[in-house]
Amino acid sequence: MKWKMHRLSIANIISNIKSEVPFEAVSEDYSFTLKVTDYAPYICAAVHDGHQFRKSLWENCLHTEYERWYEEDPCTKQMVQSHPIVLAGCDSRFEYDLNRAPETAIYTDAWGKQLWKNPLPEEEKIQSLRKHASFYKVVDALVDQIESKYGKAIVFDMHSYNWKRWDRPVPVWNLGTANINNERFGALASIWSRKLAGMMLPNGIVPVSKINDTFQGNGYFLKHISKAFSDTLVLATEISKIYCDEYSGIVYPEVVRAVETQLKELIPLQVKEFQQTA
């Protein structure tokens, strides 16, 4: 049977998860996608992959499309797309940020620049926060199902960051571990960092990997899951934008493909380590 993507309500997505039905869907409002080909013991997520920005916000926004793209995490879904469970945002973080708590998910300014010409109408905020809440209903159902099935779960929380804005050398890979249970999971995070440092990347890229160097893992996605599910490890995994020119917007597909191909091998190895030692 040919694999099909469906447009589903949140209730139907959660029903599929609870029944362990393999499926691929976009949410009814087109705000996120979820693919589950197999109820494996791990989840890959790309919450900042999205670039959609609804039309009712266009005229009121002071940031250009490029400025929004610059702060998003393009290609992070593609890097993990071959894995059995992939959850990804479709909307830009400039509409609402899935990696922030609901009360701070809608920006008034972004990276030192005012975002809106005029204060955002309340109905626009409500529409965005409804999508944020729906996403987390699915996150909770999904993690609960995997943790219940295996006794524990691991989540690869994929992000990217602009390395050229830093005034010092920064790593290609950064793991943020400040908000995980380091007594239980710290050694696993170190193992993951070493795996990433062993990648072979094109164009002479040396995949230096560090922990809590540029970011510490303070995102809401990690905090929310870690608080709600004590037996789930979230690995906030940031790649510097060595896979594109962050100033021109040109993506280097050979680098993206190299990362995707090697993560296809490295992620299952990390899952095996997690299952054996956590």
N, C-alpha and C positions, 0 to 999 in steps of 0.2 A: 504494500500500500504506500502511495506517495505521501510524504510528510507534508502537512499543511499548517499554515499559521491561521489562527482564528482570532476574531475580535470578541472578547469576553468581558462580562461584568465582573466586578470584584468578587461577588458571591460565587459565581461559576468558577473563577480561578481558584478560590479557596476550597471549593467543593472538590475540584480535581486534585488538589494537593492532598487533602484529607483522605481521598480514595486512592491515592498514589497512581493516578492516571497519567501516563506520559502525554505531553501536549506542548504546543508552542502557541503563545498568544500575545496580542497587544491588548492593553486595557481598553475598555470601552471609550474612554476619553483620549486615547492615544498618548498617554503620559509616560508609560513604561512598557517594556517587553519582558516576558519570562519564557524561557525554554527549559523544559524538563524532558530529556530523552530517557533518563534513568534516575531513579531516586538513590543517587550515590551519596557517600558520606561527606560530601563537600559541596560548597556553593561558590560560584564566581560572580562578583558584582562590579558594575561600572556605573556608579550613581551620577557621575558628572560627565558621562559620555554625550548627553543630549545637547542639541543645538536649537530645537524648536523654540519659538517665541511668539506667543499668540498675537494675532493682528490688532486686537483692541489695545495693546500696549505700545505699538510701534511709534505712534506720533508723540507719545508722552516720554519716550526713553531718550536720554541724552547720550547714551553709549552707542557707538556704531556696531554693525554686525561683526566687524573684525575685532573690536575691543571685547566683545562678548566671547567670540571664539578663542581669543588669546587667554582668557581666564578659565575656559572650559577644559575638559580632558578628552580631546578628540582621539579616536582610535583605541581607547581603552577597552571597549566592548570587543572590537575585532581581535585584540590580543588574547582574549579568553574564549572566543566564540565556539571553539571546537570542544569545549567541555560539556558534561551532561546537564549541568544546571547553571544557567546564565541569566542573571537579573540585571537590567540596565534601564537607566532613565532616558527618556526621549526629549524632555524639556530642558531648556537652558537653566542653569543655576541662577541666572539673572531674573527669571520669572519667580522661582522659589528654589531654595537650596535644600536638596535632600540630605545633605551632610550637616545641616543645622537643625536645632530644635525648632518646633513650630513657632515659638514666640520670636525667633530671630531669623526665620527662614526667608522672609521677604526683605530684601535690601532697601535701604533708603539711599545709601551711597555704596560704591564699590571701588576698592583700591584707591581711595582718596579722591574720588570724583562723584559728585552728586548724580544719582541714577535717574530721577524723575524730574521733568520740567515742573509739574504740579503734583501735589500729594496724591498718592494712589487712592482712588475711590474704594470704599469699603467692600463693595461687591466684587471688585477685582481681587482684593486680598482673600475674600471668602472662597472664590473659585480656585485660587492657587493652593490655599491651605487644605481644601477638600482633596486635591490631588496628592498632596503630601501625606495626609492621613490615610488615604487609600493604599498608597505604596507601603506604608508601615504595617497596615493590616495584613498585607500579603507577606511581607518580611517575617512577621511574627508567626504566621501559619506555616511558612516554609521552614524556618529554622526549628520550630517546634516539631514538625513532622520528621525532619532529619535527625534531630537530637533524640527523639523518642524511638526512632527505628534503630539507631546505632549506639545509643547511650551517650554520644557526644558528636559534635560537628565542628568542621573547620570552614571558615569563610575567607576567601581571598578578595579583599576590598581594594580594587585597582584604581589608581589615580595617576595623574602626571602633574609636573610642575615646570614653570619657566625658569630654566637655569641661568639664562643670560642676564637676568636682573640682579643676580647675586654678585657681590664685589669680592668674592673669594672662590676658590675651587670648591665645587659641590659634587656629590656622588651621582652616578647614573641611577642607582637604586637607593632609596631610603625607606627603612621600615620604622613606623611609629608605634612604639610599644608602651608609652607612658600609662595607658589606661587598660592594659590587659593584666591578667593575674600572672605576674612575672615569676613568682615563686613556683608556680605550676608549669607555665608555658614559656618562660624566658629562654630556656635552652633550645626549644623548638624554633623560636624566632631567630636565634643565632644561626641555627642550621639552615633556615630558609635564606637568610642573608648570604651565607656562604654559597648556597646553590646558585643564587642570582649572580654572584660575583664570578662564577665559572662559565657564564654564557660566552658564546662566540658571536660577536656582532660585526656587521660589515662596516666599511668606511673607516677602519682604524679605531673604532669606538672601544675604549677599555671600560668594561662594566663594573667600575668601583661600586661597592655596596656598603652602606653604613646604617647604623641604627640610631634613631633620634638625632640626626645631624641637621637636616633642614626642617623637618617636621616631626612632631612627637606622637602623632596619632590621637589628636584631640577631636576628631570628627564625631558628629552625633550618631552616624550609622554604627560605628564601632562601639561607642558608649552605650547606645540603646540596646544592641544585641548582647553586649557583655553584662549589662545590668539585668536583663530579663532571662538570660540563659547562661548559667554559671559553668556549664560543661561545653560551651562553644568558644573556640578561639577565633578571633578576627585578626587577620594579618593585614594591616593597613600598608599597602605596598605601592610606593610612588616611584614612577620612572621619570627622570628628567626628559624634557622634550628634545632629546637627541634624535628622535624619529621624524622631526619636521623642522622647518625654519620658522621659529615662533614670530619673527618679524614680518615675513612675507605671507605666511599661511600655507606654504608649500609643504605637503606631506611626502616623506620618503618611504614609499611602499616596501622597498627591499628591507628596511630596518624593521618596520612593523611586522612583516612576514617572518623575519628571523626571530623576533621576540615571540610571536605567536607559536611558531614551530617548536621553539625550545621550552616554552611554558607548557606545551602539550605533553612534554616528557617530564619536566621538573615538578609540576603541580601534583600529579599522581604519586611521585616519589615522596613528596612532602606529606601527602595524605597518609601514605604508608607509615612514615615515621611517627606521625601524630597518633595513628591507631595503635601503634606498638608501645608508645612511651607516655602518652598523656594520661 
